[in-house]
Amino acid sequence: MDLKEFQRQEGKAMQGFSYIGTGEQGGKAKGLALMKEMLEEAFPGGEYEDIRVDIPQMVVLRTDIFDMFMQNNDLYDVALTSNDDNYIALQFQKASLPVEIVGDLMNLVSSIRKPLAVRSSALLEDSLHEPFAGVYESKMIPNRSPEANIRFNQLTEAIKFVYSTQYFHKAKAYFKAIKKDIRDEKMAVIIQEVVGDRYDDYFYPTIAGVIRSLNFYPSGNARPENGIVQLAMGLGKTIVDGGKSWCYSPRYPASPPPYNNIRDMLENTQTRFWAINMGQIEEFDPTTETEYLEQLDISEAEKAGIMHELASTVTVDDIISPGLTEEGPRLLNFAPILQYDRLPLNNLIKKILLKAEEKTGERVEIEFAMRLPGGENPQSYLEHDPEIDQPHFGFLQVRPLAVSSSIIDIDEKDFDKKDLLVQADRALGNGETELIADIVFVKPEVFDVAHSREIASEIDSLNETLLESEKPYLLMGFGRWGTADPWLGIPVVWSQISGAKVIVETTIPQLHADFSQGSHFFHNVFSSGVYYFSVQEGHEQKIDWKWLQKQQIVAETTYVRHVRLSRPLKVKVDGRSGKGVILK
């Protein structure tokens, strides 16, 4: 299904799915067009049990706009030669968008006063074997000024920022890792309404979620093919950046994640959420993704009166009581919805997941946002949505997941071998390799989570060297890889570890965060065929650190060591059981 051409209309800018320009519409837009067909087939009236289900209205700037922008402003030289992200972003901001689209963009912002998300839709994004999730940046703008010129400037700045991120360091490193020429990439841009409501000076959805066909870490009775759902309050940035969220199997929505006790639950529950700042911002900076975003404490949402469907309370007797009627710490476990069916969200998720798989013929990952009634009356800036008391499920994105069908057998004999380097009951992937002789690991004797940002920087440098020499490597460290919270692990972005073909994360007594589930990070891990091991030491799983410390050192930094083996490792992961071994 193709988009229709954008038409300037007074008082009506968003026209469902439309486009400006010619050329390609990019990977995300193509995926959403396909999902629009799926949703119309599955929900003919646009509803599911009184929940409005749709894809938020959007306009796509096709790739010819990007070509004209780059050529008219002579930006290729700066974009391709500079390694300074801030400098590149600044030069793009100084440039002018093509005059051909100025009138269309002014018409768009003149007719809508709802916050907008400006997102990349490049040619290579969301392809099956070349995942680009999180490689480019998005930007959300409040679009709330009474002056159309200010709203127009915010929109054009956001478009130019998204364009510039194609040439940021992490994008260039990723192109190098997949052996593609960045000059062949072209960027389309999606301008889309943000799902949510306004609460005082902030705008955000009640719930953001990510749905996956396969569960990387099933627990209890759940099986990998049952899938997994992550839910968070506020904007989905919490999930895609690897922050704290609630995970469950859609087949067993009432079953909690495998925490040891209530204290572990409270330590891993969401306590902060992302929102769009609709009031005064402290500093204008069009070269950053978070210019108009702010992280708030969940107490702000409780004051706004929207947490009664999302949270439970841990009482003085250590009883988890759904809702907010009791005194005590709040647990964002979505129990009123998942356990007591106050809203048929899980049934809707299961239906959408099934239909998306049928439509694409692939295992998929889906992002969505949902608003529940309860915010300030949004009629003043939500002109097209008179049914303000109806829950709204906004389908935001779909990506395919690459799945290997090889049968790998790991039996107890593999776990008993003396040449075992790593043993894990939780491993991501399916297959085996004997090509890795380089190991990069965080030194256990000096690891300190307070220095996790420095560790990420040191790994980035070693990764670049190994990429240049075309040597795949095993990466090992503590806590969550790819987390946005530096106190939960090591906050690398994908480009900083893009040469790693096997990754190991493990717990230690002073850092016992729940295992990683960040959406963008894990989509890239999964689709790139990286084997990912999660080792909870002390639970009949192990890592032979003593042997590792004796190997030949190639390079060493303050916190990280690179060693090279005389013979490659043997790595085996059984995707059916989730078990994995790395043999010396």
N, C-alpha and C positions, 0 to 999 in steps of 0.2 A: 504493500500500500504506500503510495507516494504522498508527500505533503502537497498542499495547495499553495498557490502563489499568494504572498501577502498583499492585501489591498488596503490602502489608506481609507479609513472610515472615521468620521468625526464621532467621538464618544465611544468607539469600539475598536480597540487595538488588537487584542488577542482574539484570534479566530480559530480556536481549536488547535490544529496542527497547520502551520504555514511556514513558508520560507521566503528569504530575500536573496536575490542573486542567482547565479547559475553554478555549474560545477557539481561537486559531490556533497552529500549531506553528512558523511562521516559515520563511524561505527555506532555510536550511541543513538543517533537519530534513526538510523536504519533499524536498530533493535527495538526502539520505542514504537516505530511505525508498525512493525510486525506484532508487537504486543497490543497495540490499539485494536488490530483486527481480532486478536485472541480475546480481549476483554469484551468486545462487542458481541462476539459469538457466545461467550460464556455467560455474560450478564446483559441480555438484550435491552433491559430497561435501565441499565447503568446502575443497578443496585443489587445488593445481596442482604436480605433480611434487614432492610431499613438502613444499611450502610451504603453511602454513595461510593461507587468504585469507578475510578477513571485514571487517566494520565493527565496531570495538570497541563493547562494550556501552554503552548510554547511556540516560539518563532526560531527558525534555524537560519543563521547566516552561512550560506554555502561557501565552498572553498575558493571560489573566484574572488570573493571579498578579501580573503587572506592574501591571495596572490597580488591583488592590486595594492593592498596596504603595504606589503613587503617591498614591492617594486617601486611604487610611487615615492616611498620614503628612503630608498637605498639602505634597507636594514639588513640585508643578507650578510654583508661584511662584518658588521658588529655582532650579529647573532651567531655567526659561525666561528669567529675568531676569539671573542671574549670569553673568559671563564668566570667572570664576576656577575653573579645573578642580579645583584642590585643595580649594576651599571646597565645591563641589558634591559631590565625592567624600566629603568629611568629613560633610556633612549626610546623605548617603545611608547612610553607615556608622552614624550615630546612630539611624537609623530602624529599625523592626521589620518583619520579614517577616510575612505573614499567618499567624495562628495555625493556620489550616486545613492548612498544609503542614508545620508543625514536626515532627509525628510521623513523617511520611513521610521527611523529611530525616534525622531521627535514626535511623530504621530503616536508611536507606541507608548512613550512615557507620558504624553499629554492625556491619554485616555485611561490609564490605570494607575492606581495609587497603592497597590499591594507590593510587598517585598518581592524581589526577583533574584533568581539564581542564574548566574552566567557560568556555563560549563563547557568544557572542551568536547568536541565530537570529531576527533581526527580520523584519518582514513584507516589507520592501523588499530585504533582502539577497539577493544572487545572482540578481537579475533581469537580463534580457538587456541592456537599454539604460539601466539605472540602477545601475551597479556600486557596491557598498558594501564591497568587499574592503578590509580594514584600517582602515575608518572607525571601527569600534567595537573595544574592547580585549577580550582574553581573559585568563584567569588560570589558572595551574597551581598546585595545592596538593599537598604531600607526603602528607597523610593518613596519617601514620605514628605519631602519638602513641598510647601505650597507653591514653590516656583518651579515651573517646568524646566527652565534652563539648568537649574541645579540638578534635578533628577536626570536630565539628559547627560550632563557632565559625569555624573556617577556611573551611568550605564556605559558611556564610551570609555571611561577609565577602566571599568571592569573588563570590557571586551579586549582592550589593548593589553591588560595584564594577563589574561588567559592566553592570548597569542604569544606573549613573551615567554611563557613557561615552557613552550616547545623547545626552547634553546637554553633552559637552565641546566646546571651541571648534572643533576640527576637524570634528566632526559637524555643528554648526550652520552652519559655513561651507560645508560640502558641500551641505546642504539648500538653502542660499541659491543656490548655483551651479546646482543642477538645478531650481530654482524649485518646490520642494516645501515643504509646511507640516510642520514637525517634530512638530506636535501630532497629526498623523495617523499617525505611526509608533508601532508597539507592539513590545515586546521579549519574545520567548520566549528561554529559556536552555537550552542543552544541557549536561548533566553527563555526562562520558564518561571511561572508563578510558584512561589513557595507555599507549601501546605502548612497551615497553622492558624493561630489567632494572636491578637495583641493583648498583652497583659502589662498594664502601666507602660513603661518605656521599652518593653521587649516583645519580640515576636518569635514564636517557635511552635513546632508541632507538639501535640501531647505525647506522641509515641513515634520513634523512628525504629526501623527494623531492617535486618538483613536475613534472607531465607536462602539456604543452600540445599541442593538435592542430596548431597552426601554429608554425613556427620564425621568429621575428622577424628573426634574423640567420643565415641558413643559410651554411655554408662548405663548401668542397670540392665533393663530388658531391651533397650534401644539397639537397633542394628544400623550399620553405616548407611544403608539405603533408605532408612526412615527420614534422613535429613536432619537439619538443625536450624533453629531460629534464634537470632539475637535481638533483644529488645532494649531500648534505652529511652529515657525521657529527653525531650528537646531535639535539637538538630542531630542528624545522623553522623556528624563529625566525630562524636564520641565513639561510635562503633568502628568506623573505617580507620580511625587513628589508633585502634587497639586499646581504648579506654575500658573502664568497667561497665559491664552490661549484664543482662540476665539471659542465660542460654538454656534452651530446652528442646526436647524432641517433639515435633508436631504430633507424633503418634502418642506421646505420653506427656501432655501439657501440664499435668499436675505434679509431675516428678521433678524435684529440684536438682540442680547440678550436684555432682558428688563432693560436697563439702564435708569435712570431718565433723564439724559441729556448728552451732549457731554463731559462735565467735568468728569462725572462718567466714561464714556467710556475711556477717556485718563488715568484716575487713575487706571483703571483695564486692560489696554492693556499691552501686552508683551513688556518689554524694555531690557531684557537680554536673552541670549540663551546659550545652552551648545554646546561645540565643542571638538573634539579630538585635542590635542596639538601635531603637527607634528614636532615641533622644539625642542629647549632645554626646559627641565622642571626644575623647581626650586629645587625640592627635590624628590628623588626616595623613594617610600614607597610601596612595593608590598602588604602590609597588608591593603590597603584602596581601595575602589571602584573608587575613583576619581583621582588616581595617574596621569593619562594621560589626564584628562578632565580639561576644563577651561570654566568659564562663561564669556561671552563677551557682550558688549553693542551692541544694534542693529545697531548703527552707523557703526560698523565694517562690517556688512553685506551690508549696503548701499554703503560703499566704494568699496566692492567687486562686486557691480552691480547686486545683485540678488533679491533686494526687490521690483523691479518695478511691479512684478506680485502679490505681497503679501500685499502691504501697501496702505493706503490712507493718505492724508494730511489734517489737520484741518487748514483752512485759517484764516486770521485775522477777517473775517466776520462770523466765526464759521460755515463755510460750509465744509462738508466732501467731499473732491475732490479725487476720485480714482487715484492712481498713485503717482509719486514723482515730478511732474512738478512744483508744487506750493511750496512756502516757508511756513514753519510752522511745528508744532509737528507731528510726524508720528503715525498713528493708524494702528496696524497690524490686519486688518479685512478681508484680503484676497479678497477684493472686485473685483479686476480685474478678478479673477477666478470664484467667487461665484455669482457675480451680472452681470458680462459682458461676462461670458462664454469664456474667453480667453483660457481655458483648460477645457475639459469635466470631470473634477475630480469628481464633485458631482454625475453625472450619473454613473460613474464607481463605486463610493462608494455604491450607491443604488443597483447596480447589484451584487456586491460582497456580500453585506449584505444579500440580498435575497437568493443567492446561498449557502452561508454559513449556513443559517438557514435550508434550505432544506437538506443540506448534513448532518448536525448534529442532526436535529430534535429538536433543542433547540434555545432559545434566546441566543445571543452570544455577546461577546465583542472582538473586533479585533484591533490589533495594526499594524501600517504600517509606512513606511518612503518613501519619494519621492525625487528624484533629478530632477531638471529642468536644461536644458543646460545653461552654463554660467560660469562655473568654469575654472580653469587652465586645459590645455589639459591633461587628465588623462591617456594617452596611456602608459606612462612609468610604471604605476603600476596597470593598468586595462586591462591586456592582453586579457582577454576573452570577452571584450565588445568593439568591434570596432565602434558601433553606438553611439558615444559619444554625438551626438546632439539630441538624442531621449529622451524624458521624461521617467522616470523609476519609476514605482510603486512597491515597495518591500513589500510583505505581510510578517509580522514578527511573529504574534502570534494570536491564537484564544482561547477563553475560553468560557465555557457555563455559562449562568446566571440562577440561580435558581429562579423560579417565582411561587408564591403561587396563586392558583386559587380560594381561598375562597372569598365569597362575604361579604363585611363588609359595613354596612350602618351607615353613620354619617350624621345626619340631623341638622337643626338649633337648635333644642332643646339641643343637646349635647354642642353647643357653648354657650348656655345661662345659663348653670348650675352653681350654686354657688360653687360647689366643683371642679371647673376647675383649674387645676394647670398649664397646658400648652395647648394653642390653636394655631394651625398652618394651614395655607393654602398650605404649601409646606411640605409634609411628604413623606418619602421613605419607601417602604415596603407595605405589605398587610396582615392584620390579627389583632388579639387582644391577650392580655395576662393579667393575674391578679396574676403574680408570683413575682413582684418586690416590695420589701419593703425598699431597701437601695438606697440612693441617694448620689452621689458624685458631688459636684458643685464648680465651681470657685467663690470665694466670690466677689460679685459685688463691695463692698465698698473698696476693696484694689486692684482690678484688674488693671494691667498696662501691656500693650503689650510689654514693654521693658523687662519684666521679664517672657516672655512666655516660655523660655527654662526651667527656674526653675519650672514653673507651670507643665510642661510636666513631669519633674522628680518627683515631688510630687505626681502626679496622678499615675505614674508608681508604686510607693511604695504602694499606697492604692489599686491599681488594684491587685497587687500580694497578698496582704492580703485577699482580697475578693475572689480571685481565690482559695486560700488555704482552705477557709471556704465554698467554693462552693455556694456563694451567688451572683446571678445575680444582676446587679444594673443599675440605671439610671444615665447617665453622662450628665452634663450641663455646658456650657461654652460659651466664646465669640469669634467671628470671625470664621475662618476656622479650623476645626479639621483636623489633618493630613497634614497640609500644610508644604512645604519645606521652606517657607519664614516666619520666626518668627514674622515679622511685620504685617502679615495678619491674624494671629490667633495663635493656640497652636500647635506646631510642634511635636505632638506625632506620633510614629509609631504604627502599628497595635498591636504589642505585648504589648504595654504599656496600652492599653485599652481593651484587648481581653475579659475581663469578663463583659463588658458592653453589655446589651441586648437592651437598648434604649439610644439614643444619641440626645441631643438637642444642636444646635448652634444658637446663636442670635447676633444681631447687637446692638451696642451702638453708641452714637454720635461720639465718638473719634475713632471708629473702624467700618467702614462701607464697608468691603470687600465684593465682590460678593461671593455667597455661594459656598461651596466646590464642586469640581468635580474631584479630583485627582484619576487617574485610578486605581492604585493598592489598595489604601485605600478604594475606593468605591466598587471595586469588592469584597473585603473582607466583607464590610458592607452588601452588597446586598446578597451575597451567604451564609453568616452566618445567615441570617434571622434577622438581627438587624433592629429595627425601628429607622428611622433617621428624626428628626424634624428640619426644618429651620424656625426660627421665626424672622421676621423683625418687631421689636417693633415699635409701632406707626402707624401700618397699619392694624388696627382692628385685630391684633393678640396680644397675651399676655402671660406673665409668672407671677405667683403669688409669687414674691420674698419674700414678707412680711410673708406669711404663712410658706415658706420654712425656713426662718431664725429662726422660733420659734420651730422647731422640735428637737428631742433628738439628741444630738451630740455624735457620737461614736468615732470619731477621727478628729483632726484638725491640719493643717500645716499653714505655713505663708499665702498661697494664696488659699488653698483648704479646704473644709469641707465635712465630711462624716456624714450623719444623717440616722437614722433608724426609720421607721414608725411602729405604732402598728398594722396597717392593710395595706395590699398591695395596690398598685396603680392599676387602670384599664387603660390600654393603648389600643387605637383603631386607626388603620390606614386604610383608604380606598384607595387602590391602583388605583382605576379608577378615582377618583376626585383629589387625591393627598392631601386630608385633613386628619388631625390627631388631636386627643385629648388625654390628660392624665388627668384622674380624680382622685381626692384625695380619 
